[in-house]
Amino acid sequence: MASVLNVKESNASERTVVVADLPVDLNDQLVTTLVKIHFEDTDNGGGVVEDVTYPTRTKGVAYVTFKEKTVAENVVRKKKHSLAGMAGSAQLIVSHFSEKIFSSVKAVLDLSVFRSQIRLESLVMDLKREIPTLCFSPLEANGRISVQGTFLAIEKLKESLLLKASFLLENSRNRQSPRGSTQRSSHSLKPARSLTPETTKRGESLVLDTDTFLYLKKRTKFYESTLRRFHVLCQETVDGEITTLCIKNAQGGSQSNNEKKVKESIEKYSHILHFELRKETFILEGKEDREKENIKLACERLSLSYLQVLVNFYKTHIDVIGSPPDTYLFKKEVMELIRQKVR
């Protein structure tokens, strides 16, 4: 993303903020102008704006670079931001910029479970209208489609699909015979029900960014302590960049409200982490075996010193996740260790 910002100074990221949930149905130049006006207004905590980068690779997201670092900190500290002159406009989400902030998530959806209830093409068109900040790939014949956008937009998509599944399930039940016929469509009811969170039977479900979830689980005490405190169990399903949690009460039907409390607590904490964490990636694919081994050994060695940094080893790459200062220093020391090996 540093290339997107067109900033070369080492401290540019410290003076830059990420602005999400911008209106996507307006002219790009108009949005750029409105954003600049808003963040130069001292009533909004703003100051001199050096640059506004918009549009970016993520719909509805802009990068604003200020002349002073303190101004960037002020606008992030101010909780409420909305563009002037935009009646009914949604509140903007403003966060600190980091070169690898999790501003974009890609997910692959299988919409085939809806096929017997609705034309999938119509469903996709509805979703595009409801969440215009998402980018959709062409719908495949088997009902699969790729979706990319901010994590918050993906969460909105998930909630929308759950509501549609619930609505279609109810319609299907209403169409059944008054005598309670047990005949069912070969597709609709069971798949649709699997998408519907039935708190009393299934618990609460929550979708998180995988990197954020792994850090939450492995580098904080919050996750496990919250499950223990409310006496709930959590089934974790990792699917690429998305992780789904199914939260169930460990004590049967008693105190079922605990499931909702845990969901809300984890959701709130992961949202904070989502905007505070930074990820650095070491690419292994295409490198010589000796170079790969040097990178792995350096990461393993440093991970013993950087206890607040999460290092995930994969076949093609290594992800380093933590606060911006920690990941920056971690990567810098890895590169120094590698250079020493080469010598």
C-alpha positions in Angstrom: 0.0 0.0 0.0 2.9 2.3 0.4 3.1 2.6 -3.4 -0.6 3.6 -3.4 0.1 6.5 -1.1 3.0 7.7 -3.3 4.9 8.7 -0.2 8.6 7.9 0.3 9.4 9.5 3.7 9.9 7.0 6.5 7.4 8.9 8.7 4.7 9.3 6.1 2.7 6.3 7.5 2.7 8.0 10.9 0.9 11.0 9.4 -1.6 9.0 7.4 -5.0 7.7 8.4 -7.3 5.2 6.7 -10.9 6.4 6.0 -13.5 3.7 5.4 -17.2 3.6 4.6 -17.1 6.5 2.1 -20.0 6.9 -0.3 -19.3 5.0 -3.5 -22.1 6.4 -5.6 -20.5 9.9 -5.9 -17.9 11.2 -8.3 -14.4 10.4 -7.2 -13.3 14.0 -7.4 -16.2 15.1 -5.3 -15.5 12.5 -2.6 -11.8 13.6 -2.6 -12.8 17.2 -2.1 -15.3 16.4 0.7 -12.8 14.3 2.5 -10.1 17.0 2.3 -12.6 19.7 3.5 -13.7 17.5 6.4 -10.2 16.7 7.6 -8.9 20.2 7.3 -11.6 21.4 9.6 -10.2 21.9 13.1 -13.7 21.1 14.6 -13.1 17.6 13.4 -9.6 17.5 14.9 -8.1 18.1 11.5 -5.3 20.3 10.1 -3.3 20.8 7.0 -3.8 17.9 4.5 -0.9 17.1 2.3 -2.6 14.4 0.2 -5.8 12.5 -0.3 -5.5 9.1 -2.1 -8.8 8.2 -3.6 -10.0 5.9 -5.1 -7.9 3.0 -3.8 -7.9 -0.7 -4.4 -10.6 -1.1 -1.8 -14.0 0.5 -2.5 -15.1 3.3 -0.2 -11.6 3.6 1.4 -9.3 6.6 1.2 -5.9 7.5 2.6 -5.4 11.0 4.1 -1.9 12.2 4.8 -1.5 15.2 7.1 1.4 17.6 7.4 1.7 16.9 11.2 1.7 13.5 12.9 -0.3 15.0 15.9 -3.2 15.9 13.5 -3.4 12.2 12.4 -3.6 11.2 16.0 -6.3 13.8 16.8 -8.6 12.7 14.0 -8.3 9.0 15.0 -9.0 10.0 18.6 -12.2 11.8 17.6 -14.8 9.0 17.5 -17.4 10.5 15.2 -16.8 11.6 11.6 -19.3 12.1 8.8 -19.0 14.1 5.6 -20.6 17.6 5.6 -23.6 18.1 3.3 -24.3 14.4 3.1 -27.8 14.0 4.5 -28.1 10.6 6.2 -24.6 9.6 5.4 -23.1 6.8 7.4 -20.5 7.4 10.1 -16.9 7.1 8.7 -14.4 4.7 10.2 -11.0 6.4 10.7 -8.0 4.4 11.8 -4.2 4.6 11.8 -2.5 3.6 8.6 0.1 0.8 8.5 1.6 -0.6 5.3 -0.2 -3.9 5.8 -3.3 -3.0 7.7 -6.1 -5.5 7.2 -8.1 -3.2 5.1 -9.2 -5.8 2.5 -10.5 -9.3 2.8 -11.4 -11.8 0.1 -14.0 -14.6 0.6 -15.4 -17.3 -1.6 -19.2 -17.8 -1.2 -21.2 -20.9 -2.1 -24.6 -19.5 -2.9 -25.9 -22.8 -4.4 -27.9 -23.4 -1.2 -30.2 -20.6 -2.3 -30.7 -21.9 -5.8 -34.1 -23.6 -5.2 -35.5 -20.5 -3.5 -34.3 -17.6 -5.6 -32.4 -16.9 -8.9 -28.8 -16.5 -7.9 -28.3 -13.7 -10.4 -31.0 -11.7 -8.6 -29.5 -12.5 -5.2 -26.1 -11.2 -6.3 -27.7 -8.0 -7.7 -29.4 -7.4 -4.4 -26.2 -7.9 -2.5 -24.4 -5.4 -4.8 -27.1 -2.8 -4.1 -27.1 -3.4 -0.3 -23.3 -3.4 0.1 -21.8 -1.3 -2.8 -18.3 -1.2 -1.3 -17.8 -4.9 -2.1 -16.3 -6.2 -5.3 -17.9 -9.3 -6.7 -16.4 -11.7 -9.3 -18.6 -13.2 -12.0 -21.0 -15.8 -10.6 -19.9 -19.4 -11.5 -22.2 -22.1 -12.8 -21.9 -24.0 -9.5 -23.1 -21.1 -7.5 -19.6 -20.0 -6.2 -18.6 -16.3 -6.3 -15.6 -14.4 -4.9 -16.1 -11.3 -2.9 -13.5 -8.7 -1.8 -13.8 -5.6 0.5 -13.2 -4.3 4.0 -13.7 -6.8 6.8 -16.6 -4.7 8.1 -18.3 -5.0 4.6 -17.8 -8.7 4.7 -19.4 -8.8 8.1 -22.4 -6.9 6.7 -22.6 -9.4 3.8 -22.6 -12.3 6.3 -25.5 -10.7 8.3 -27.4 -10.0 5.1 -27.1 -13.6 3.9 -28.2 -14.9 7.3 -31.3 -12.6 7.2 -32.1 -13.8 3.7 -31.7 -17.4 4.7 -34.0 -16.9 7.7 -36.6 -15.1 5.5 -36.5 -17.8 2.8 -36.8 -20.6 5.4 -39.9 -19.0 6.9 -41.5 -18.6 3.5 -40.7 -22.2 2.7 -42.4 -23.3 6.0 -45.5 -21.2 5.2 -45.8 -22.8 1.8 -46.0 -26.3 3.3 -49.4 -28.0 3.6 -51.6 -27.0 6.6 -51.7 -30.7 7.5 -48.0 -30.6 8.2 -46.8 -32.5 5.1 -43.3 -33.8 5.7 -42.4 -33.5 2.0 -39.5 -31.1 1.4 -37.5 -29.7 -1.4 -34.3 -31.6 -2.0 -32.3 -28.4 -1.3 -33.8 -25.6 0.5 -34.7 -26.2 4.1 -31.7 -28.0 5.6 -29.0 -25.9 3.9 -30.9 -22.7 4.7 -31.3 -23.6 8.3 -27.5 -24.3 8.5 -27.0 -20.6 7.7 -29.5 -19.4 10.4 -28.2 -18.8 13.9 -30.7 -20.5 16.2 -29.5 -19.3 19.6 -31.4 -21.9 21.6 -30.1 -24.9 19.6 -26.9 -23.8 17.9 -25.5 -20.9 20.0 -24.2 -17.7 18.5 -22.0 -17.4 15.4 -19.3 -14.9 14.7 -17.2 -14.3 11.6 -13.7 -12.9 12.1 -10.6 -12.1 10.0 -8.3 -15.1 10.4 -5.2 -13.1 11.1 -7.0 -11.1 13.8 -8.5 -14.2 15.3 -5.1 -16.1 15.5 -3.5 -13.1 17.2 -6.5 -12.8 19.6 -6.3 -16.5 20.5 -2.5 -17.0 20.6 -1.2 -13.6 21.8 -3.8 -12.4 24.2 -5.4 -13.8 27.4 -8.7 -12.3 26.6 -10.1 -15.1 24.4 -9.6 -18.1 26.6 -10.4 -16.1 29.8 -13.7 -14.9 28.3 -14.8 -18.4 27.4 -13.9 -19.6 30.9 -15.6 -16.7 32.7 -18.9 -17.2 30.9 -18.7 -21.1 30.8 -19.0 -21.4 27.1 -17.4 -23.6 24.4 -16.3 -22.3 21.0 -16.0 -24.3 17.8 -13.5 -22.6 15.4 -13.7 -23.1 11.6 -10.8 -21.6 9.7 -11.5 -21.1 6.0 -8.7 -19.1 4.4 -8.9 -15.4 5.4 -12.2 -15.9 7.3 -12.7 -17.8 10.6 -16.2 -18.6 11.9 -16.8 -19.1 15.6 -19.8 -21.1 16.9 -20.3 -20.1 20.6 -22.3 -22.5 22.8 -23.2 -22.6 26.4 -21.2 -25.4 28.2 -24.0 -25.8 30.7 -26.9 -26.7 28.4 -29.9 -24.3 28.4 -29.0 -22.4 31.6 -27.8 -18.8 31.2 -28.1 -18.9 27.4 -27.6 -15.1 27.4 -23.9 -15.8 28.1 -23.4 -16.9 24.5 -24.5 -13.4 23.3 -22.3 -11.7 25.8 -19.3 -13.6 24.7 -20.0 -12.9 21.0 -20.3 -9.2 21.7 -17.1 -9.1 23.8 -15.0 -11.0 21.3 -16.5 -9.0 18.4 -15.6 -5.7 20.1 -12.1 -6.7 21.1 -11.3 -8.2 17.6 -12.6 -5.0 16.0 -10.0 -3.0 18.1 -7.2 -5.4 17.1 -8.3 -5.3 13.5 -7.4 -1.7 13.2 -4.3 -1.8 15.5 -2.4 -4.8 14.1 0.0 -4.7 11.3 1.2 -7.7 9.2 4.6 -8.2 7.5 5.1 -11.1 5.1 8.2 -12.9 4.1 7.7 -14.6 0.7 9.4 -18.0 0.5 8.0 -19.1 -2.9 10.6 -18.9 -5.6 13.6 -18.6 -3.3 16.5 -21.0 -3.0 16.2 -23.6 -0.2 19.1 -22.1 1.7 17.5 -18.7 1.7 14.2 -20.1 2.8 15.9 -21.9 5.7 17.7 -18.7 6.8 14.5 -16.7 6.9 12.7 -19.4 8.9 15.6 -19.8 11.4 15.7 -16.0 11.8 12.0 -15.8 12.5 12.1 -18.7 14.9 15.0 -17.1 16.8 13.4 -13.7 17.1 10.0 -15.0 18.0 11.5 -16.0 21.4 12.3 -12.4 22.1 9.2 -10.7 20.6 6.5 -12.3 22.8 3.7 -10.0 21.5 4.4 -10.8 17.9 2.6 -13.8 16.3 4.7 -15.6 13.6 2.7 -17.9 11.3 4.7 -20.3 9.1 3.2 -21.4 5.8 4.6 -23.4 2.9 4.9 -20.3 0.6 5.3 -17.5 3.1 5.7 -16.4 6.7 3.3 -13.9 8.3 4.4 -11.6 11.2 1.6 -10.0 13.1 1.7 -7.5 15.9 1.8 -3.8 16.7 3.4 -1.5 14.0 6.6 -0.8 16.1 7.1 -4.5 16.9 6.5 -5.8 13.4 8.8 -3.1 12.0 11.6 -4.0 14.3 11.1 -7.7 13.9 11.4 -7.5 10.1 14.4 -5.2 10.4 16.2 -7.7 12.7 15.3 -10.6 10.4 16.9 -8.9 7.5 20.0 -8.1 9.5 20.3 -11.8 10.6 19.9 -12.9 7.0 22.6 -10.5 5.8 24.9 -11.9 8.5 24.3 -15.5 7.3 25.0 -14.5 3.7 28.4 -13.0 4.8 
